[in-house]
């Protein structure tokens, strides 16, 4: 997510849906020394993406952001293997 600050990124877990949202606002103003013109630029960018995390342990999710790279660690749920057993007939 290059161009976004860490403070601009929001992660939200709602049930089995993980949503990543980010918004960027930028303003730049330049004036000539003699005051003959003004150049003003504004830019806006928004990003949103949702993922199904039904097979993930929600309490184990961690996130880090470094140099424009958002890293999420999503540990899988442990699958319980059903055990088989012999049933005796009375």
Protein Blocks (a to p, Z undefined) as FASTA:
>chain_A
ZZiafklpccddehjaccdddddddddddddfklpaccdddddddddddddfklbcfklp
ccddeehiacddddddddddddddddddZZ
